[in-house]
Amino acid sequence: MESEMGRGPKISVRNAAFSYDGVRSVWKDVNLDIPEGECFCLLGPNGCGKTTLFNCISGAFPLSRGQVVINGRDVKEYSVSQLARILGIVYQEHSAPFPYTSLEVVRMGRTPYLGVMGTPSEKDTAHAYGIMRELGIGHLAEKSYTQISGGERQLVLIARTMCQEPEIILFDEPTSHLDFKNQAMVLRTVKKLSARGITIVMTSHFPNHVWNIGTSVAMMNYEGMVAAGAVDQVMTEENLTKTYGVPVRIHRAVSGGRETCFCDPDLG
Amino acid sequence: MTEKKPSKLFWVLMAALPALLFIVSLFLGRYLVSPAEVLKILWSSFLQLFGMDAGIPITWTDSARTVVVTVRLPRAIMAALIGAGLSMAGASFQGMFQNPLVDPFVLGVSAGASFGAALGIVWGFNALGIQLAAFICGLAAVAVTYFLAHIYKSTPILMLVLSGMVVSAFFQAMLSVVKYTADAEEKLPAITFWLMGSLSNVTFDDLLIAVWPYLASMAGLYVIRWKLNILSMGDREARALGVNSERYKLLIILCTTVITSISVAFCGIIGWVGQVIPHFCRMIVGPDHKVLIPATMLAGAAYLMVIDNLCRLVSANEIPLGILTAVIGAPVFAYLLRKTRGGWQ
């Protein structure tokens, strides 16, 4: 199919189903095509299988049916380190057991290029520091990863992923535990990466993030996929209401010459 | 921007310390041999290995030569090796288990090896037989732990720790059974003393057997030390960074187990080295395993040589090594705990 179209989607999920116990499927018949350069958001309530789908796309969980195709090749066919060179993952922030400096953490992103016995060189360290500077967190380099704020830690993890030089970055709810300012910092960084042509897949709890940075979106609920496609077509009151199971209103506003949309639940 | 890391001078000093202690270990002891003679004895013995004559007049007695070459030398080498090995093993496990409180015996190797040794003593094996029994049972205990912890193509850290506890408890109980049935006049004291740990009976023959697998395992841990940083971030993150954590876990467990089994088989249970030294080094060089592993190796070698010299010199009767490492190690650890308030920041 790729040859007919010239260039297939960057990521494609085909007839996928997943089951933890082999009996009950978390979701099934999932089909998604994510073209190169998209900033794709995945919305859905807690426990609908959003993170499971995320883990399947990243190759961490094996599908029970169907396939995930990345760059035209089944994700199962990649070795772990091959995959890490084209696909980076930013999980929700976590704490490390040892007080590595932020630079040491970012430098870990060079690992897929190092081989079994390799250790990072001066050049790798310089590369890591360069990326931290680019993302505006150069000042954190010497600081202990365990002692910076949650938002800063998330940015360090993003920098680490950038160090892998990936074509695709997956974000799992990158703003979930962050305060307002840190959320903005992280989203701005994600937007910056998207502008560079990196394909982004991001799960989120906040529908507004889709208007903030998304170019395409899919919505899931407990029954399965609700809708998927371009932001304007999918982000409707009807779809959001169906997804979250509460009435949702969308507001449009013009500020600073730009139209922005946002939604909130109808509290009656 | 260059990373903050220990300077060249630091490494020179770190390497000089065990080297110096090694030489000093050969001078120290109840039998007095002057430093100049020690050096002469060493030089001539070294040349004799290659069939050459040093061409220096023999000013030393035969017993001086025996003390230096066949007693003190293998002992100092073994102390350095075991100190370095246990410390590296401890640092590797702490990284892999994502926990700075882990010691290299966490998977049950010491319990297994103790049981093996006790069995060997009761059955009247010779020294080599006892060592072999201890080594094999140490390996077996860890193998059982590993397979108990292995579920669905993965070995979660928590499962490893819990399985290690179970296997340790089992082999401890088996050891008690052996002790209980052992002859109280002869065998039981032998078992007890063996377990306390000592380097006093180490010979060159022991060294020749122990050194190759030991060094190979140390080299194994050394070359993959960078991956410990990655493993310490957890399995999920390791995978995202392109590291197959299961493969490295197995390799680390294998190398560590060879090191600890050999240590226990030849020198009994030497606690508190593999736990305290990595902590101490982490305070000095930071947590990055790229520098932490070589630092623990050198510091561990130096530490155990100091302790072993104390064992020999403090009293007329030798103090078992395992007692002194705990007597010194535990308070040092307590001090570090207080100083860092448990946070290791």
Chai-1 contact restraints between the chains, C-beta under 6 A:
chainA,res_idxA,chainB,res_idxB,connection_type,confidence,min_distance_angstrom,max_distance_angstrom,comment,restraint_id
A,V80,B,R239,contact,1.0,0.0,6.0,A-B,restraint_1
A,V80,B,G242,contact,1.0,0.0,6.0,A-B,restraint_2
A,V80,B,N244,contact,1.0,0.0,6.0,A-B,restraint_3
A,S81,B,G242,contact,1.0,0.0,6.0,A-B,restraint_4
A,A84,B,L241,contact,1.0,0.0,6.0,A-B,restraint_5
A,A84,B,G242,contact,1.0,0.0,6.0,A-B,restraint_6
A,I89,B,A240,contact,1.0,0.0,6.0,A-B,restraint_7
A,P97,B,Q98,contact,1.0,0.0,6.0,A-B,restraint_8
A,P97,B,S232,contact,1.0,0.0,6.0,A-B,restraint_9
A,F98,B,S232,contact,1.0,0.0,6.0,A-B,restraint_10
A,F98,B,P287,contact,1.0,0.0,6.0,A-B,restraint_11
A,P99,B,P287,contact,1.0,0.0,6.0,A-B,restraint_12
A,P99,B,Q345,contact,1.0,0.0,6.0,A-B,restraint_13
A,Y100,B,P287,contact,1.0,0.0,6.0,A-B,restraint_14
A,E104,B,D288,contact,1.0,0.0,6.0,A-B,restraint_15
A,M108,B,N229,contact,1.0,0.0,6.0,A-B,restraint_16
A,M108,B,I230,contact,1.0,0.0,6.0,A-B,restraint_17
A,M108,B,L241,contact,1.0,0.0,6.0,A-B,restraint_18
A,T111,B,I230,contact,1.0,0.0,6.0,A-B,restraint_19
A,T111,B,L241,contact,1.0,0.0,6.0,A-B,restraint_20
A,T111,B,G242,contact,1.0,0.0,6.0,A-B,restraint_21
A,P112,B,G242,contact,1.0,0.0,6.0,A-B,restraint_22
A,M117,B,V223,contact,1.0,0.0,6.0,A-B,restraint_23
A,T119,B,W226,contact,1.0,0.0,6.0,A-B,restraint_24
A,T119,B,K290,contact,1.0,0.0,6.0,A-B,restraint_25
A,T125,B,E3,contact,1.0,0.0,6.0,A-B,restraint_26
A,Y129,B,M1,contact,1.0,0.0,6.0,A-B,restraint_27
